[in-house]
């Protein structure tokens, strides 16, 4: 039995366009560099964030070496 080489189709997280998940798509899982940068901007301005307790951030930040 040969491996299935048909690329998987996923939805671009930004615009919801259908995108082939393959090595030929350098922007995967996004459809384009534009959508990738829109997503990056959402993380940068904290529109997207990972849930957690902010007090834990302060507690652990003292463990980092500032050099």
C-alpha positions in Angstrom: 0.0 0.0 0.0 1.4 3.4 -1.0 1.3 6.4 1.3 -1.4 9.0 0.6 0.4 12.0 -1.0 -2.8 14.1 -1.4 -2.3 17.3 0.6 -4.7 18.0 3.4 -7.0 20.9 3.0 -7.2 23.3 6.1 -8.9 26.6 6.7 -6.7 29.7 6.9 -7.0 30.9 10.6 -7.4 34.5 9.5 -9.6 34.6 6.4 -11.1 31.0 6.5 -10.0 30.3 2.9 -9.3 26.7 2.0 -5.5 26.0 1.9 -3.5 23.0 0.9 -1.2 21.9 3.8 1.9 21.0 1.9 5.6 21.8 1.8 4.9 24.0 -1.3 3.0 26.4 0.8 5.5 28.4 2.9 2.7 30.3 4.7 0.9 27.2 6.1 -1.4 27.1 7.9 -2.2 30.6 6.4 -3.1 31.2 2.8 -0.7 34.1 2.3 1.9 36.3 4.0 -0.7 38.9 4.5 -2.9 36.6 6.6 0.2 35.4 8.5 1.1 39.0 9.4 -2.4 39.9 10.4 -2.3 37.0 12.9 1.1 38.0 14.1 -0.2 41.6 14.7 -3.1 40.2 16.8 -0.6 38.5 19.1 1.6 41.6 19.2 -1.2 43.9 20.3 -2.5 41.2 22.7 -5.8 40.7 20.9 -4.8 37.1 21.0 -3.5 35.7 24.3 -3.1 32.4 26.1 -5.3 32.2 29.1 -3.6 32.2 32.5 -3.2 33.9 35.8 -1.3 37.2 35.4 0.0 36.9 38.9 1.9 33.8 37.8 3.7 35.9 35.2 5.0 38.2 37.9 6.0 35.3 40.1 8.1 33.6 37.4 9.6 36.7 35.8 12.1 37.0 38.7 13.6 33.6 37.7 14.8 34.9 34.4 18.4 35.9 33.9 18.3 39.5 32.5 21.6 39.1 30.7 
